[in-house]
């Protein structure tokens, strides 16, 4: 995976990156890269925060990190979101994601 296309910010306590969510998909999966964001398909509908919860749970599972370390810091009511993961660096993230993208 080329990290040059993704917008991954290194923070003092983790990383932040963009995702584009496609709710009501047939299954939860990484669908590739869309611009500078990771496209994620989720089965849950975009109502009452269900897609947001599914998004953070899905990402935590992919990276094998505690769900409490994954949060949406921007775009709670939008398909384009910024996700923060505490306690991980860019290299560890890219290594873990390389199996999916």
C-alpha positions as CSV (number, residue, x, y, z in Angstrom):
1,X,0.0,0.0,0.0
2,X,1.3,3.5,-0.8
3,X,1.0,5.7,2.2
4,X,1.5,8.8,-0.1
5,X,-2.2,8.7,-1.2
6,X,-3.6,8.4,2.3
7,X,-3.8,11.4,4.6
8,X,-2.4,10.0,7.9
9,X,-1.5,12.5,10.6
10,X,0.8,11.6,13.4
11,X,-0.4,13.0,16.7
12,X,1.4,13.1,20.1
13,X,-0.7,10.1,21.3
14,X,-1.5,8.2,18.1
15,X,-2.6,8.8,14.5
16,X,-5.6,10.3,12.7
17,X,-6.8,9.3,9.2
18,X,-9.7,9.8,6.9
19,X,-12.3,7.2,6.1
20,X,-15.3,7.2,3.7
21,X,-18.2,5.1,5.0
22,X,-20.7,3.2,2.8
23,X,-23.5,2.1,5.1
24,X,-26.0,-0.6,4.4
25,X,-23.5,-2.7,2.5
26,X,-23.8,-6.5,2.1
27,X,-20.8,-7.0,4.5
28,X,-18.2,-5.1,6.6
29,X,-15.1,-4.7,4.6
30,X,-12.3,-2.4,3.4
31,X,-13.3,-1.4,-0.1
32,X,-10.0,0.3,-1.0
33,X,-8.7,3.8,-1.2
34,X,-10.9,6.7,-2.3
35,X,-8.9,9.9,-2.8
36,X,-6.9,10.4,0.5
37,X,-9.3,8.2,2.5
38,X,-9.8,4.5,3.2
39,X,-13.2,3.4,2.0
40,X,-15.1,1.1,4.4
41,X,-18.3,-0.7,3.7
42,X,-20.5,-1.4,6.8
43,X,-23.7,-3.4,7.1
44,X,-25.3,-1.1,9.7
45,X,-27.6,1.8,8.7
46,X,-26.6,5.4,9.3
47,X,-29.2,6.0,12.0
48,X,-28.8,6.6,15.8
49,X,-25.0,6.3,15.6
50,X,-25.1,2.7,14.5
51,X,-22.7,3.2,11.6
52,X,-20.3,5.2,13.8
53,X,-20.3,2.4,16.4
54,X,-19.8,-0.2,13.7
55,X,-17.0,1.8,12.2
56,X,-15.0,2.1,15.4
57,X,-15.6,-1.6,16.2
58,X,-14.6,-2.7,12.8
59,X,-11.3,-0.7,12.7
60,X,-10.4,-1.8,16.2
61,X,-10.9,-5.5,15.1
62,X,-8.8,-5.0,12.0
63,X,-5.9,-3.5,13.9
64,X,-6.3,-5.7,17.0
65,X,-6.4,-2.7,19.3
66,X,-8.9,-2.0,22.1
67,X,-12.2,-0.4,20.9
68,X,-11.7,2.3,23.5
69,X,-8.6,3.6,21.6
70,X,-10.5,4.2,18.4
71,X,-12.7,7.3,18.1
72,X,-14.3,9.5,15.5
73,X,-12.9,13.0,16.0
74,X,-14.7,14.7,13.0
75,X,-17.7,13.8,10.8
76,X,-20.0,12.0,13.2
77,X,-23.0,12.8,10.9
78,X,-21.1,12.6,7.6
79,X,-19.8,9.7,5.4
80,X,-16.4,11.3,5.4
81,X,-14.9,10.9,8.9
82,X,-11.6,11.4,10.6
83,X,-10.7,8.5,12.9
84,X,-8.2,8.7,15.7
85,X,-6.4,5.7,17.1
86,X,-4.5,6.3,20.3
87,X,-1.3,4.3,21.1
88,X,-0.3,3.4,17.6
89,X,2.2,5.0,15.2
90,X,2.0,5.4,11.4
91,X,4.3,2.5,10.6
92,X,2.4,0.0,12.7
93,X,-0.9,1.2,11.2
94,X,0.4,0.9,7.6
95,X,1.8,-2.6,8.3
96,X,-1.5,-3.8,9.8
97,X,-3.5,-2.2,7.0
98,X,-1.3,-3.6,4.2
99,X,-3.2,-6.9,4.4
100,X,-6.5,-5.2,3.6
101,X,-5.6,-2.5,1.0
